Amino acid sequence: MTASGDTLIEARDLVKDYPMGESVYHALRGVSLTVRRGEFIAIMGPSGSGKSTLLHLIGCLDTPTSGEYVLAGSPVHTLAPDQLAELRNKEIGFVFQTFFLLPRANAVENVELPLIYAKIPPAQRHHMAMEALEFLGLQTHAAHRPNQLSGGQRQQVAIARALVNKPSLILADEPTGNLDSKTSENIMGLLVRLNQMGNTLILVTHEPDIAAYAPRQVRIRDGLIVSDELVGASGKGGGS
């Protein structure tokens, strides 16, 4: 299976099974999904639907039991673990609900982490991390540790970390789950802005008001995609 030039993700018949004692839990039962460069997609579904499992496969955090997955021209389903880790660091930026910032590192040091794994020299990675923080308006907070930042600022640092390596794809897993409604609006407005600049975004959420920011909404239930709809330009954030 090969992807065309404007196709970033081509997944076909992805199955993910988890052994549970003498039985097997079928998390994904044959999911196919194509994502073009520059798209903004929300994956929705109730708890246990398979949406997080799908995001983990897309993000190269796990491998499918069966099926094919091509990311940016690389056949993920054939890669060894070290190749998978290299592809993940190069092509994907992650934004999680719980931020995953190192508590003893300041903001710029947290943003530098993907660049350390990419073996970027210290002076260059510091410059790149400061550029990412400046883009988000956080340059004056570069020396602050996570406990000195608000929840919204911590999530912005996490977004800067996701952006710093200039990945092909940004994956956001419930990025507003720990934030109040006003801060959630600000974070989603930022994600819309990043998409308008050409970044490809996939968002996992169970909240319809958050999914409404995405022009394409994919619903998953019991390990299967049950709908895949274009709902127009991201109405809630399109004017930001």
N, C-alpha and C positions, 0 to 999 in steps of 0.2 A: 504494500500500500504506500503510495506517495502522495504528498500534498502539493497543490498548485501554488503559484507564486504568492498570492495574497492570502493563502490559508496558513494560519499559525498553528492550529490544532486540528488534527483529524483522528478521531477516536471511533473505533468500530467494534461493536459487540463486546464491550468490556464486561467481564464477569469478575466478581470478587467474593470468594467464599472464606469464611472463618470457621475452622474446626472448633466445636464446643463439646468436649467430651466425646460421646459416641455419636453425636449429631453434627450437622453443619449448618451455620447461619449464612444465608444467601444475601449478602449486603447489596450487591449489584447483580442483576439478572440478565444483562445484555444491553448495555447502554451505548448508543452511537451519538456522536456530537461533532459538529464542524464549527470552528470559530475562525472568522477572518480577522486579519490584523486591523486594529483600531476599533473593534467592537467593545461594547459594554453590556455584559450579560449578568442577570441575577438568576441564581439557582435557588429555587424555593422548595420547601417541603417540610412536613412535620418531623418531630424527633423520631429517629429510626428509619427515615425514608431512604437513606443512602446518599444524601447530598454531601455530607462531610467526607464519606468514603470516596465519592467521585472527585471532590476537590483534592484529596490526598493523592489520588492517582494522577490527576492533571498536574499537580505540583511536584510529581516525582518523589513524594514522600513514601510511597508504597508502590508495589507492582501488581498488575492484575493477575488473577488466576488464569484467565484466558482472554483473548481479544487482542487487538492491535491499537497502538497509540503512537502517532507521529507528532512531535513538537518541533517546530522551526526546522523541519527537514530531517530531524534525528528520530530513528525508530526506537522509541523509549522501551518498548516491550522486549527488545533484544539486548539491552545494555547491561553490563556488569555493574555491581554496586558502586565502584569508584567512578565509572563513567557517568552513572546516574547522578552522583553527588556533584560532579563537575558541571554537568548540564544544568542541574538545579541552581547552582550558584551563579552561573552565567546568564541564564535565560529567565529566571523567575524571581520576583520580589514578593515577599509575604507580609500581610498585615493581619494580625490576630486579635481576637477579642481581649485577651489578657496582656497584650503589648509585648511580653517576653523581653523586657529590657534588663540588662545586667544592673543590679542595684548599686554596686560599688563603682560603676563606670559613669562618667558624665555623658551628656547628650552627644557630643561629637564623637566620643569613644564608642558609644553604642552604634552610631551611624556608620562608623568605620568597619564594623565587624565583617560584612561581606567582602570588603576590599582586602582584609587580612587573609581570608580564605583564598582570595584570588591572587595573593602574593604581590599586591601593589606596594611599592616602596612607601615607607612611613610619611615622608613629606607630601608625596602625591596624594595618598589616601586622606590625609588631614585636609588638604585643599579641596578634594572632591566632597568630603563630608561637610565641610563648612559651606560649600556651594549649595548642597542639598538643604541644609538648615536655613540658609539665606533665602532660598526659593520659597520656603514655608514661613518666612518671617520669624524664625527662631534663633537667629545668629547671636542675639544678646543672651540667650539661655544655653549657649554651647557648653559652659563649664558647670551647669547645674546637673545634679544627680536626679534620678527619677523621683525620689521622695521630696524634691524641691519643686516639682512640676505638677500642674493640675492634670486631671485625667485626659482632657482634650490635648494638652501639650504633650503628654506622654504618647498619645496615639499619633500625633503629628511627628514626633521623633521616630516612631515606628514606621511611618509612611516615608520619611526621609531615608531611613535605612533601606526600605524596599526599593526606593528610586535610585540610590547612589550608584549602583552598578549598571544603570541604564538597561534594565532587563527588557525582554520581549513581552513579558506578561506580568501583570500584577494580580495576585490572588488575595482577596479580602474575606476572611472567615468571621462573620458576625462582628464587623469592625466597630459597631456602635453599641454592642451589647452591654458594656459597662459604663455608658455615658448618659448624661441627662439629655432631654429632648433638644434643647438649644445647641448643645455641643455636638449632638448627633447631626443636626442640620449643617453645622459648620464643616464637619468631617465629610459628610456626603457631598456638600458643595465643592470641597477640595477634590474629591475623587472624580466628580463630573468635570471639573476643570482639567484634571490630568487626562481624562479621556478626550476632551476637546483638543488637547495638545497632541493627540495621536497615540496615547498609551492604550494598550489592550487591557481591559479589566474584567475579571470574573469575581462576582460577589456572591457569597452564600449567606442567606438570611431566612428567618421564618417570619419576618415582619413585613406585611404588605406595603406599609408606608415607606420603608427603606428600599424595597424592591422597585417601588415606583420611580426611583431615580434612573433605572436602567431601561434603555429602549427595547431590550430583548429579555423576555422572561421565560425561563425553563422551569417547569414544575416536575418534581420527581416524587414518586410514591411507591413504596414496597420494592425499591430497587430498580424501578423502570421509569423512563421519561413518559409522562402522561400528556404533556403539552409543551409546545415550543412556539412562542408567539412574539411578533414584533408589535410593540404597543406605541410606537412613535418616538419622537425625540424625548429625552429625559425631561418630562414636564416640570418636575419639582426643582430641578437644578439647572435646566437648560439656559436660564437667563443669568446665571451667576458668573 
